[in-house]
Amino acid sequence: MKTLATLNVVAWSMFWVFAFLAVTEDAANAGAMVFYSLLSFAGLAVGIGSYLKICREGHEMTPRATNLNEV
């Protein structure tokens, strides 16, 4: 679970860094802008995927009451 959380942080950081680079790149350098956009999208995809997996596994790890009368 810790490895997945670390992957999540790295992926979202990758998304924000390369999105910033893509937005601030000079319009004359379209090749670099596309490259940064693709790396940003990869970070977004991995970030969303790892976040959803953390949510799914965290929900399964949550302790639940065995009886409805228990708190």
Distance bins in CASP14 RR format, pairs under 12 A and 6 or more apart:
PFRMAT RR
TARGET T0000
AUTHOR 0000-0000-0000
RMODE 2
METHOD distances of the structure
MODEL  1
1 7 0 0 0 0 0 1 0 0 0 0 0
1 8 0 0 0 0 0 1 0 0 0 0 0
1 50 0 0 0 0 0 1 0 0 0 0 0
1 53 0 0 0 0 1 0 0 0 0 0 0
1 54 1 0 0 1 0 0 0 0 0 0 0
1 55 0 0 0 0 0 1 0 0 0 0 0
1 56 0 0 0 0 0 1 0 0 0 0 0
1 57 1 0 0 1 0 0 0 0 0 0 0
1 58 1 0 0 1 0 0 0 0 0 0 0
1 60 0 0 0 0 0 1 0 0 0 0 0
1 61 1 0 0 1 0 0 0 0 0 0 0
2 8 0 0 0 0 0 1 0 0 0 0 0
2 9 0 0 0 0 0 1 0 0 0 0 0
2 54 0 0 0 0 0 1 0 0 0 0 0
2 57 0 0 0 0 0 1 0 0 0 0 0
3 9 0 0 0 0 0 1 0 0 0 0 0
3 10 0 0 0 0 0 1 0 0 0 0 0
3 50 0 0 0 0 1 0 0 0 0 0 0
3 53 0 0 0 0 0 1 0 0 0 0 0
3 54 0 0 0 0 0 1 0 0 0 0 0
3 57 0 0 0 0 0 1 0 0 0 0 0
4 10 0 0 0 0 0 1 0 0 0 0 0
4 11 0 0 0 0 0 1 0 0 0 0 0
4 46 0 0 0 0 0 1 0 0 0 0 0
4 47 0 0 0 0 0 1 0 0 0 0 0
4 49 0 0 0 0 1 0 0 0 0 0 0
4 50 1 0 1 0 0 0 0 0 0 0 0
4 51 0 0 0 0 1 0 0 0 0 0 0
4 52 0 0 0 0 0 1 0 0 0 0 0
4 53 1 0 0 1 0 0 0 0 0 0 0
4 54 1 0 1 0 0 0 0 0 0 0 0
4 55 0 0 0 0 0 1 0 0 0 0 0
4 56 0 0 0 0 0 1 0 0 0 0 0
4 57 1 0 0 1 0 0 0 0 0 0 0
4 58 0 0 0 0 0 1 0 0 0 0 0
5 11 0 0 0 0 0 1 0 0 0 0 0
5 12 0 0 0 0 0 1 0 0 0 0 0
5 47 0 0 0 0 0 1 0 0 0 0 0
5 50 1 0 0 1 0 0 0 0 0 0 0
5 51 0 0 0 0 1 0 0 0 0 0 0
5 53 0 0 0 0 0 1 0 0 0 0 0
5 54 1 0 0 1 0 0 0 0 0 0 0
5 55 0 0 0 0 0 1 0 0 0 0 0
5 57 0 0 0 0 0 1 0 0 0 0 0
5 58 0 0 0 0 0 1 0 0 0 0 0
6 12 0 0 0 0 0 1 0 0 0 0 0
6 13 0 0 0 0 0 1 0 0 0 0 0
6 46 0 0 0 0 0 1 0 0 0 0 0
6 47 0 0 0 0 0 1 0 0 0 0 0
6 50 0 0 0 0 1 0 0 0 0 0 0
6 54 0 0 0 0 0 1 0 0 0 0 0
7 13 0 0 0 0 0 1 0 0 0 0 0
7 14 0 0 0 0 0 1 0 0 0 0 0
7 43 0 0 0 0 0 1 0 0 0 0 0
7 46 1 0 0 1 0 0 0 0 0 0 0
7 47 1 0 0 1 0 0 0 0 0 0 0
7 48 0 0 0 0 0 1 0 0 0 0 0
7 49 0 0 0 0 1 0 0 0 0 0 0
7 50 1 0 1 0 0 0 0 0 0 0 0
7 51 0 0 0 0 1 0 0 0 0 0 0
7 53 0 0 0 0 1 0 0 0 0 0 0
7 54 0 0 0 0 1 0 0 0 0 0 0
8 14 0 0 0 0 0 1 0 0 0 0 0
8 15 0 0 0 0 0 1 0 0 0 0 0
8 43 0 0 0 0 0 1 0 0 0 0 0
8 44 0 0 0 0 0 1 0 0 0 0 0
8 46 0 0 0 0 1 0 0 0 0 0 0
8 47 1 0 1 0 0 0 0 0 0 0 0
8 48 0 0 0 0 1 0 0 0 0 0 0
8 49 0 0 0 0 1 0 0 0 0 0 0
8 50 1 0 1 0 0 0 0 0 0 0 0
8 51 1 0 1 0 0 0 0 0 0 0 0
8 52 0 0 0 0 1 0 0 0 0 0 0
8 53 0 0 0 0 1 0 0 0 0 0 0
8 54 1 0 0 1 0 0 0 0 0 0 0
8 55 0 0 0 0 0 1 0 0 0 0 0
8 57 0 0 0 0 0 1 0 0 0 0 0
9 15 0 0 0 0 0 1 0 0 0 0 0
9 16 0 0 0 0 0 1 0 0 0 0 0
9 43 0 0 0 0 0 1 0 0 0 0 0
9 46 0 0 0 0 0 1 0 0 0 0 0
9 47 0 0 0 0 1 0 0 0 0 0 0
9 50 0 0 0 0 1 0 0 0 0 0 0
9 51 0 0 0 0 0 1 0 0 0 0 0
9 54 0 0 0 0 0 1 0 0 0 0 0
10 16 0 0 0 0 0 1 0 0 0 0 0
10 17 0 0 0 0 0 1 0 0 0 0 0
10 42 0 0 0 0 0 1 0 0 0 0 0
10 43 0 0 0 0 1 0 0 0 0 0 0
10 46 0 0 0 0 1 0 0 0 0 0 0
10 47 0 0 0 0 1 0 0 0 0 0 0
10 50 0 0 0 0 1 0 0 0 0 0 0
11 17 0 0 0 0 0 1 0 0 0 0 0
11 18 0 0 0 0 0 1 0 0 0 0 0
11 39 0 0 0 0 0 1 0 0 0 0 0
11 40 0 0 0 0 0 1 0 0 0 0 0
11 41 0 0 0 0 0 1 0 0 0 0 0
11 42 0 0 0 0 1 0 0 0 0 0 0
11 43 1 0 1 0 0 0 0 0 0 0 0
11 44 1 0 0 1 0 0 0 0 0 0 0
11 45 0 0 0 0 1 0 0 0 0 0 0
11 46 1 1 0 0 0 0 0 0 0 0 0
11 47 1 1 0 0 0 0 0 0 0 0 0
11 48 0 0 0 0 1 0 0 0 0 0 0
11 49 0 0 0 0 1 0 0 0 0 0 0
11 50 1 0 0 1 0 0 0 0 0 0 0
11 51 0 0 0 0 1 0 0 0 0 0 0
11 53 0 0 0 0 0 1 0 0 0 0 0
11 54 0 0 0 0 0 1 0 0 0 0 0
12 18 0 0 0 0 0 1 0 0 0 0 0
12 19 0 0 0 0 0 1 0 0 0 0 0
12 40 0 0 0 0 0 1 0 0 0 0 0
12 42 0 0 0 0 0 1 0 0 0 0 0
12 43 1 0 0 1 0 0 0 0 0 0 0
12 44 0 0 0 0 1 0 0 0 0 0 0
12 45 0 0 0 0 0 1 0 0 0 0 0
12 46 0 0 0 0 1 0 0 0 0 0 0
12 47 1 0 1 0 0 0 0 0 0 0 0
12 48 0 0 0 0 1 0 0 0 0 0 0
12 49 0 0 0 0 0 1 0 0 0 0 0
12 50 0 0 0 0 1 0 0 0 0 0 0
12 51 0 0 0 0 1 0 0 0 0 0 0
12 54 0 0 0 0 0 1 0 0 0 0 0
13 19 0 0 0 0 0 1 0 0 0 0 0
13 20 0 0 0 0 0 1 0 0 0 0 0
13 39 0 0 0 0 0 1 0 0 0 0 0
13 40 0 0 0 0 0 1 0 0 0 0 0
13 43 0 0 0 0 1 0 0 0 0 0 0
13 44 0 0 0 0 0 1 0 0 0 0 0
13 46 0 0 0 0 0 1 0 0 0 0 0
13 47 0 0 0 0 1 0 0 0 0 0 0
14 20 0 0 0 0 0 1 0 0 0 0 0
14 21 0 0 0 0 0 1 0 0 0 0 0
14 36 0 0 0 0 0 1 0 0 0 0 0
14 38 0 0 0 0 0 1 0 0 0 0 0
14 39 1 0 0 1 0 0 0 0 0 0 0
14 40 1 0 0 1 0 0 0 0 0 0 0
14 41 0 0 0 0 0 1 0 0 0 0 0
14 42 1 0 0 1 0 0 0 0 0 0 0
14 43 1 0 1 0 0 0 0 0 0 0 0
14 44 0 0 0 0 1 0 0 0 0 0 0
14 45 0 0 0 0 0 1 0 0 0 0 0
14 46 1 0 0 1 0 0 0 0 0 0 0
14 47 0 0 0 0 1 0 0 0 0 0 0
14 50 0 0 0 0 0 1 0 0 0 0 0
15 21 0 0 0 0 0 1 0 0 0 0 0
15 22 0 0 0 0 0 1 0 0 0 0 0
15 36 0 0 0 0 0 1 0 0 0 0 0
15 37 0 0 0 0 0 1 0 0 0 0 0
15 38 0 0 0 0 0 1 0 0 0 0 0
15 39 0 0 0 0 1 0 0 0 0 0 0
15 40 1 0 1 0 0 0 0 0 0 0 0
15 41 0 0 0 0 1 0 0 0 0 0 0
15 42 0 0 0 0 1 0 0 0 0 0 0
15 43 1 0 1 0 0 0 0 0 0 0 0
15 44 1 0 1 0 0 0 0 0 0 0 0
15 45 0 0 0 0 1 0 0 0 0 0 0
15 46 0 0 0 0 1 0 0 0 0 0 0
15 47 1 0 0 1 0 0 0 0 0 0 0
15 48 0 0 0 0 1 0 0 0 0 0 0
15 49 0 0 0 0 0 1 0 0 0 0 0
15 50 0 0 0 0 0 1 0 0 0 0 0
15 51 0 0 0 0 0 1 0 0 0 0 0
16 22 0 0 0 0 0 1 0 0 0 0 0
16 23 0 0 0 0 0 1 0 0 0 0 0
16 36 0 0 0 0 0 1 0 0 0 0 0
16 39 0 0 0 0 0 1 0 0 0 0 0
16 40 0 0 0 0 1 0 0 0 0 0 0
16 43 0 0 0 0 1 0 0 0 0 0 0
16 44 0 0 0 0 1 0 0 0 0 0 0
16 47 0 0 0 0 0 1 0 0 0 0 0
17 23 0 0 0 0 0 1 0 0 0 0 0
17 24 0 0 0 0 0 1 0 0 0 0 0
17 36 0 0 0 0 1 0 0 0 0 0 0
17 39 0 0 0 0 1 0 0 0 0 0 0
17 40 0 0 0 0 1 0 0 0 0 0 0
17 42 0 0 0 0 0 1 0 0 0 0 0
17 43 0 0 0 0 1 0 0 0 0 0 0
17 44 0 0 0 0 0 1 0 0 0 0 0
18 24 0 0 0 0 0 1 0 0 0 0 0
18 25 0 0 0 0 0 1 0 0 0 0 0
18 32 0 0 0 0 0 1 0 0 0 0 0
18 33 0 0 0 0 0 1 0 0 0 0 0
18 34 0 0 0 0 0 1 0 0 0 0 0
18 35 0 0 0 0 1 0 0 0 0 0 0
18 36 1 0 1 0 0 0 0 0 0 0 0
18 37 1 0 0 1 0 0 0 0 0 0 0
18 38 0 0 0 0 1 0 0 0 0 0 0
18 39 1 0 1 0 0 0 0 0 0 0 0
18 40 1 1 0 0 0 0 0 0 0 0 0
18 41 0 0 0 0 1 0 0 0 0 0 0
18 42 0 0 0 0 1 0 0 0 0 0 0
18 43 1 0 0 1 0 0 0 0 0 0 0
18 44 0 0 0 0 1 0 0 0 0 0 0
19 25 0 0 0 0 0 1 0 0 0 0 0
19 33 0 0 0 0 0 1 0 0 0 0 0
19 36 1 0 0 1 0 0 0 0 0 0 0
19 37 1 0 0 1 0 0 0 0 0 0 0
19 38 0 0 0 0 0 1 0 0 0 0 0
19 39 0 0 0 0 1 0 0 0 0 0 0
19 40 1 0 1 0 0 0 0 0 0 0 0
19 41 0 0 0 0 1 0 0 0 0 0 0
19 42 0 0 0 0 0 1 0 0 0 0 0
19 43 0 0 0 0 1 0 0 0 0 0 0
19 44 0 0 0 0 1 0 0 0 0 0 0
20 33 0 0 0 0 0 1 0 0 0 0 0
20 36 0 0 0 0 1 0 0 0 0 0 0
20 37 0 0 0 0 0 1 0 0 0 0 0
20 39 0 0 0 0 0 1 0 0 0 0 0
20 40 0 0 0 0 1 0 0 0 0 0 0
21 29 0 0 0 0 0 1 0 0 0 0 0
21 32 0 0 0 0 1 0 0 0 0 0 0
21 33 0 0 0 0 1 0 0 0 0 0 0
21 34 0 0 0 0 0 1 0 0 0 0 0
21 35 0 0 0 0 1 0 0 0 0 0 0
21 36 1 0 1 0 0 0 0 0 0 0 0
21 37 0 0 0 0 1 0 0 0 0 0 0
21 38 0 0 0 0 0 1 0 0 0 0 0
21 39 0 0 0 0 1 0 0 0 0 0 0
21 40 1 0 0 1 0 0 0 0 0 0 0
22 29 0 0 0 0 0 1 0 0 0 0 0
22 30 0 0 0 0 0 1 0 0 0 0 0
22 31 0 0 0 0 0 1 0 0 0 0 0
22 32 0 0 0 0 1 0 0 0 0 0 0
22 33 1 0 1 0 0 0 0 0 0 0 0
22 34 0 0 0 0 1 0 0 0 0 0 0
22 35 0 0 0 0 1 0 0 0 0 0 0
22 36 1 1 0 0 0 0 0 0 0 0 0
22 37 1 0 1 0 0 0 0 0 0 0 0
22 38 0 0 0 0 1 0 0 0 0 0 0
22 39 0 0 0 0 1 0 0 0 0 0 0
22 40 1 0 1 0 0 0 0 0 0 0 0
22 41 0 0 0 0 1 0 0 0 0 0 0
22 44 0 0 0 0 0 1 0 0 0 0 0
23 32 0 0 0 0 0 1 0 0 0 0 0
23 33 0 0 0 0 1 0 0 0 0 0 0
23 36 0 0 0 0 1 0 0 0 0 0 0
23 37 0 0 0 0 1 0 0 0 0 0 0
23 40 0 0 0 0 1 0 0 0 0 0 0
24 32 0 0 0 0 0 1 0 0 0 0 0
24 33 0 0 0 0 1 0 0 0 0 0 0
24 36 0 0 0 0 1 0 0 0 0 0 0
25 31 0 0 0 0 1 0 0 0 0 0 0
25 32 1 0 1 0 0 0 0 0 0 0 0
25 33 1 0 1 0 0 0 0 0 0 0 0
25 34 0 0 0 0 1 0 0 0 0 0 0
25 35 0 0 0 0 1 0 0 0 0 0 0
25 36 1 0 0 1 0 0 0 0 0 0 0
25 37 0 0 0 0 1 0 0 0 0 0 0
25 40 0 0 0 0 0 1 0 0 0 0 0
26 32 0 0 0 0 1 0 0 0 0 0 0
26 33 0 0 0 0 1 0 0 0 0 0 0
26 36 0 0 0 0 0 1 0 0 0 0 0
27 33 1 0 0 1 0 0 0 0 0 0 0
27 34 0 0 0 0 0 1 0 0 0 0 0
29 35 0 0 0 0 1 0 0 0 0 0 0
29 36 0 0 0 0 1 0 0 0 0 0 0
30 36 0 0 0 0 0 1 0 0 0 0 0
30 37 0 0 0 0 0 1 0 0 0 0 0
31 37 0 0 0 0 1 0 0 0 0 0 0
31 38 0 0 0 0 0 1 0 0 0 0 0
32 38 0 0 0 0 0 1 0 0 0 0 0
32 39 0 0 0 0 0 1 0 0 0 0 0
33 39 0 0 0 0 0 1 0 0 0 0 0
33 40 0 0 0 0 0 1 0 0 0 0 0
34 40 0 0 0 0 0 1 0 0 0 0 0
34 41 0 0 0 0 0 1 0 0 0 0 0
35 41 0 0 0 0 0 1 0 0 0 0 0
35 42 0 0 0 0 0 1 0 0 0 0 0
36 42 0 0 0 0 0 1 0 0 0 0 0
36 43 0 0 0 0 0 1 0 0 0 0 0
37 43 0 0 0 0 0 1 0 0 0 0 0
37 44 0 0 0 0 0 1 0 0 0 0 0
38 44 0 0 0 0 0 1 0 0 0 0 0
38 45 0 0 0 0 0 1 0 0 0 0 0
39 45 0 0 0 0 0 1 0 0 0 0 0
39 46 0 0 0 0 0 1 0 0 0 0 0
40 46 0 0 0 0 0 1 0 0 0 0 0
40 47 0 0 0 0 0 1 0 0 0 0 0
41 47 0 0 0 0 0 1 0 0 0 0 0
41 48 0 0 0 0 0 1 0 0 0 0 0
42 48 0 0 0 0 0 1 0 0 0 0 0
42 49 0 0 0 0 0 1 0 0 0 0 0
43 49 0 0 0 0 1 0 0 0 0 0 0
43 50 0 0 0 0 1 0 0 0 0 0 0
43 51 0 0 0 0 0 1 0 0 0 0 0
44 50 0 0 0 0 0 1 0 0 0 0 0
44 51 0 0 0 0 0 1 0 0 0 0 0
45 51 0 0 0 0 0 1 0 0 0 0 0
45 52 0 0 0 0 0 1 0 0 0 0 0
46 52 0 0 0 0 0 1 0 0 0 0 0
46 53 0 0 0 0 0 1 0 0 0 0 0
47 53 0 0 0 0 1 0 0 0 0 0 0
47 54 0 0 0 0 1 0 0 0 0 0 0
47 55 0 0 0 0 0 1 0 0 0 0 0
48 54 0 0 0 0 0 1 0 0 0 0 0
48 55 0 0 0 0 0 1 0 0 0 0 0
49 55 0 0 0 0 1 0 0 0 0 0 0
49 56 0 0 0 0 1 0 0 0 0 0 0
49 57 0 0 0 0 0 1 0 0 0 0 0
50 56 0 0 0 0 0 1 0 0 0 0 0
50 57 0 0 0 0 0 1 0 0 0 0 0
51 57 0 0 0 0 0 1 0 0 0 0 0
51 58 0 0 0 0 0 1 0 0 0 0 0
52 58 0 0 0 0 0 1 0 0 0 0 0
52 59 0 0 0 0 0 1 0 0 0 0 0
53 59 0 0 0 0 0 1 0 0 0 0 0
53 60 0 0 0 0 0 1 0 0 0 0 0
54 60 0 0 0 0 0 1 0 0 0 0 0
54 61 0 0 0 0 0 1 0 0 0 0 0
55 61 0 0 0 0 0 1 0 0 0 0 0
55 62 0 0 0 0 0 1 0 0 0 0 0
56 62 0 0 0 0 0 1 0 0 0 0 0
63 70 0 0 0 0 0 1 0 0 0 0 0
63 71 0 0 0 0 0 1 0 0 0 0 0
64 70 0 0 0 0 1 0 0 0 0 0 0
64 71 0 0 0 0 0 1 0 0 0 0 0
65 71 1 0 0 1 0 0 0 0 0 0 0
END
